[in-house]
């Protein structure tokens, strides 16, 4: 399997992200992942979500798998790293990890599967070759 480049996005932890235990709520990790993917699609892959929409496509989430390992707290920065793990016919598996900038520990890691959908038919479509080329860096 080819090795794909890893990209980073830094996200400042906000008070709204914190749960009753004083650390980032588990559901917020998905928000951080989404924020990082939108940033990295435009900045790193040079193909934003808006570019996909102009082509009549969108990505939908098929599944998430997350392993929580450590905490991220208020006044910290979450460093979100993502990389393509696998490109299938109609899907992309994106591996990710989130690290606390304060303690340099991996707080979470996982895998997300996104399926490319034709917005008109609402059905999965094969990933076009130009998309595969942009994502294969």
N, C-alpha and C positions, 0 to 999 in steps of 0.2 A: 504494500500500500504506500502511495507517495506521502512524503512529509510536507505538510502545508505550513505556511508562515503564521506565526502568532501575532496578534495585534492587541494593544492595550488601550483602555479608556479609564480615566480616573473620575470617580464620582464622590463628591463631598457628602458625607452623611448628614442628613437634616433631622431636626427634632421629630418630625412626622414619621420618620423611618424606624424609630425606637419603640420597642414593646415594653411591657410591664417589667421585664427582667433586665432592662437597661441596655439591651443590644438590638441590633437590626432585626426586625421581625422576619421570620422565614419567608413570608410571601413577598417581601420587598426585594429579595434576591432576584426574583423574576423580573421586577421592574428594572433593576440594575442591568440584567442581561439584555432586556429589550432596548434600554437606553444605549448600551454599548454596541449592540448590533446595528441600530440605526446610524450611530456615529461612524462605525467602522465600514458599513456598506458604502456610505458616501465618501468618507475620507480615505480609506485604505483600498477598497475594491473599485472605487470610482464608478459605482453603480448604486444610486440611492433607491430607497423604497419608491420615491416619486418617479424615478426612471422606469421601474418595473410597472407602475400604474399607468404610465404613458404608453407602454407597450401592451396594455390590457391584461397584465398579470398581477398577482399578489402572492405573498407567502402566508401560509397558515401553519399554525403549530399543530403537529401531530402528537408529540409527546415530549415530556421533560423527565429527566432523571437527575436528582440532586442529592448529593451527600454533604451534610453539614458537618464541619470538622472543628471549627473554632468560632470565636465571636468577632464581630466588628461593632464598635461602640460610637456613641456621639463624639464629635470633634475628631473623627477619624476620616480617612479617605479609603474608599473601596477601589482597589485596582482590579478591573475586570479584564481578563485575558480570554480571547476566543480564537478558535482556529477551526478550519474545515477538517473534519475527521473523515468524512466519506461523502462522495457525490454519487447518488444513484440515478436512476432514469428520471424520476419525478420528485426526488427529495434530496435534501442536503442535511447531513448530520453535523452539528456544530458542537465541538467540545468547548468547555469553558472552565475557568477557575477564577475565584475571587479571593483576593488577598487583602489583609489589613495593612495599610501603610504604616500604622503605629507599631505593630508588633511583628510584621513581616511573616505572619503565619497564613497559610491557606485556610480561609474560612469556609469555603464551599467549592465543590467541583461537580461537574456533571456533563450531561449530553442532552442536546435539544434536537429534535427532528422537525424540519420545516418542509412542507410540500408546496410546490409551485402550482398555482391555480389560475385557470383562465377566468377572468372576472365575468365574462359574458355567460359562459356555460356553467360556471361554478364547479368545474371538474378538474382533476389533476391533469397536467400536460407535461410532456417531456421537456426537460431543461434545454433551452437552445444552446448551441455550441458556443456562441459568443459569451454567454453567461458562464459556462463551464470554464472557458479560457480566462475570464476575469477572476473567477473564484479559485483558480488553480495556481495561485502565486504562493 
